[in-house]
Amino acid sequence: MAPPATNPPKSSSPSQPSGKSEVTDLKLQLRQLAGSITPGADDSRRELFKKVISFMTVGIDVSAAFSEMVMCSATSDVVLKKMCYLYVCNYARSNPDLALLTINFLQKDCRDEDPMIRGLALRSLCSLRVANLVEYLVSPLTSGLRDNSPYVRMVAAIGVLKLYHISPSTCLDSDFPAMLKTLMLSDPDAQVVANCLSSLQEIWSLGFSNSEEVSRGREALLSKQVVYYLLNRIREFNEWAQCLVLELASKYIPIDSNEVFNIMNLLEDRLQHANSAVVLATIKVFLYLTMSMTDVHQQVYERIKAPLLTLVSSGSPEQSYAVLSHLHLLVMRAPVLFSSDYKHFYCHYSEPSYVKKLKLEMLTAIANESNTFEIVTELCEYVANVDISISRESIRAIGKIALQQYDVNAIVDRLLQFLEMDKDYVTAETLVLVKDLLRKYPQWSHDCIAVVGNISSKNVQEPKGKAALIWMLGEYSNDMLDAPYILESLLENWEEEHSPEVRLHLLTASMKCFFKRPPETQKALGAALAAGLADSHQDVHDRALFYYRLLQYDVSVAEKVVNPPKQVVSVFADIQSNEIKDRIFDEFNSLSVVYQKPAYMFTDKEHRGPFEFAEELGSLSLGADSVENLTPTQSYDATDNDLLLSTSEKEESKVTINSDSAYSAPGYDASLVPLVVTQAHLESDLPNLALPSMPSHASSVLDDLLGLNAPVVPSLELKQKAVLDPGSFQRKWGQLATSLSQEFSVAPQGVAALAVPQALLRHMQTHSIQCIASGGQPPNLKFFFFAQRDGETSPFFLVECQINTSSAKAHIKIKSEDPSLSEPFSALFQTAFSALSPS
């Protein structure tokens, strides 16, 4: 059979052939040497084979020489055989017809006298991966599993798995799994046993089929006979095979405690192995076997400490980090058992930052009454580290220990000393920490405020640190004599402040300070409300408007809202739930421990983090039906062509605003300013505001001051049954520019309703707003809506709505053929959205 015609070879460099001529020359030379037994023929064939392989490696099509390569493979030279097999396997999948030509000579080589050639031929035959040639694999594999050479049996064991990937039914019908099990329990060669186990684990444990035979195989693989046989031979295996055996043993369920102790005694010496993978796999077996034996489980922790600490101190930093990650998991589960070993977790100067950060977390976890002083002393040394990230983490670690109520007195004194170091990042991190400490230990406010009051706001540039300082200015304005004036100076630079978090804190601090010291804060409050209402950030604007309307309604109510009774925060939220931690422990000795999250969170597409959305809709599959035929329950698959689930535009970072009005400051001197701020007091002290007592009598003076007397936006009515086909929507979206982009909060009842995303589609249709596409999984949802102004030739409104149900935030992007109507449509859209509730 003549080889099929091929395209001319492509030349990617001057040294490569420029056309068919060189490939033709190679074919002729190979044909002349085919079958030649003259001295030096093998050497000549080697040189030609090397040229063919080099051309193939750089991407040149040399399949035209297929027949000649096969003819020249009729030799006993192992090197020639290897190169020929590499050539054949490379072109087999893309040229199934050519692959058929190789079957005869590969099957013949599988019967060669040389076991090396038999093994190489069998491996190549199984690597063709052509479904039409599966029938030719059964006989060679059967013979290979019974071969006298352990190398051939080893190759055949893996070949069965390759056959299973190509055709599971053929593999099972030929009874290969049973043959593998028999070979595994009887073969004297350890590597053959390991390969049999590896293949059976993938066939029976993972399994592409749920047949009864596979289910029985899974149970058989975990039988006492198999597990004990492998454990008794574990010393014969290499490290990779030992890990396979230990992974199997970790899934075995012993009958009684005696069996548990027998297995542990048998594996005791594996804890002293030099390979960290073997040690971690052995630890996993010990931990899982003793889960129901509390006392023994604790003794296991004591036993495994020494091997783990030894591995941490030896080996590369990457290995140390992997072992430390597992040790960190154990420390979090049983910190008391590791509390006396805290010195092993001190950072060394030469360690990389990722190892140091993990050690800092472990020091925080094992801190208790007996070792807090030594640990905090060590952490204070790291604050002056040249690595800024380590310095920050050290301060946070000290704060976490303080929040655990260990040696708070000494820790507060040391923290206040950090404020004198005159380093921006140290000051910022310390201020954040002092804020948290004051929320839990308000009795330390006097000492802390005395030091914080001497810090110039100009020296604090980081947003989180500045926000913490502003919080203290508002919360303890009675103790800080210059608080109103510092706030006033910060408000003067409102336009230069880019962080919404800082601007939000400025609004709240101004309100708090005003109720405690009205005469001095009158000007600052007016400036804060005016700047807040003119702010472009939605949260800042809403907060300012809320305070303004609250003051309009009732001043006493406003004071209760802004300055509620002081409540001590006893427990701060943990980032990871106990359920997540238990799930990570169940996946011990895997990447889940290194990533500190369960496997599904970094393997399943819907759990890989916030969705990334694109600006354009070029890859969005909207379907061919009109919007009227698009049912609310229509869903879109998470494919690469679906824009809703695969895009390049990252979501803008959003600031989560927490309620920071947790306390009221100590009482102010009654001789200076009355404690109770009344409506009359406000009107006398703030004549420019002139706040009324009832909402219906809103002051026009305040409206003028804060810019609320804005022009009335035109009313907008939407067509009830607007129609826009997906193609037109996609075209308009690409042509129109974004006319309005806003973010707003989702009410709790709306979040509850979004548990069924189709509820939003049905709800918006009742408000004449149609959904044309939707996608995502909670908490990240995305919808595309459209609407049309009532009228025959009225403009369309196109909306992209991104919703995060966990943060209760929604972000809309509006494109309109009439940009002047975008704002009233946005108000209409948000009004409709706010009425969403569970059906």
Secondary structure, 3 states (H helix, E strand, C coil): CCCCCCCCCCCCCCCCCCCHHHHHHHHHHHHHHCCCCCCCHHHHHHHHHHHHHHHHHCCCCCHHHHHHHHHHCCCCCHHHHHHHHHHHHHHHCCCHHHHHHHHHHHHHHCCCCCHHHHHHHHHHHHCCCCHHHHHHCHHHHHHHHCCCCHHHHHHHHHHHHHHHHHCHHHHHHCCHHHHHHHHHCCCCCHHHHHHHHHHHHHHHHHCCCCCHHHHHHHHHHCCHHHHHHHHHCHHHCCHHHHHHHHHHHHCCCCCCHHHHHHHHHHHHHHHHCCCHHHHHHHHHHHHHHCCCCHHHHHHHHHHHHHHHHHHHHCCCHHHHHHHHHHHHHHHHHCHHHHHHHHHHHCCCCCCCHHHHHHHHHHHHHHCCCCCHHHHHHHHHHHCCCCCHHHHHHHHHHHHHHHHCCCCHHHHHHHHHHHCCCCCHHHHHHHHHHHHHHHHHCHHHHHHHHHHHCCCCHHHCCCHHHHHHHHHHHHHCCCCCCCHHHHHHHHHHCHHHCCCHHHHHHHHHHHHHHHHHCHHHHHHHHHHHHHHHHCCCCHHHHHHHHHHHHHHHHCHHHHHHHHCCCCCCCCCCCCCCCHHHHHHHHHCCCCHHHHHCCCCHHHHCHHHCCCCEECCCCCCCCCCCCCHHHCCCCCCCCCCCCCCCCCCCEECCCCCCCCCCCCCCCCCCCCCCCCCCCCHHHHHHHCCCCCCCCCHHHCCHHHHHHHCCCCCCCCCCCECCCCCCCHHHHHHHHHHCCCCEEEEEECCHHHHHHCCCCHHHHHHHHCCCCEEEEEEEECCEEEEEEEEEECCCCCCEEEEEEEEECCCCEEEEEEEECCHHHHHHHHHHHHHHHHCCCCC
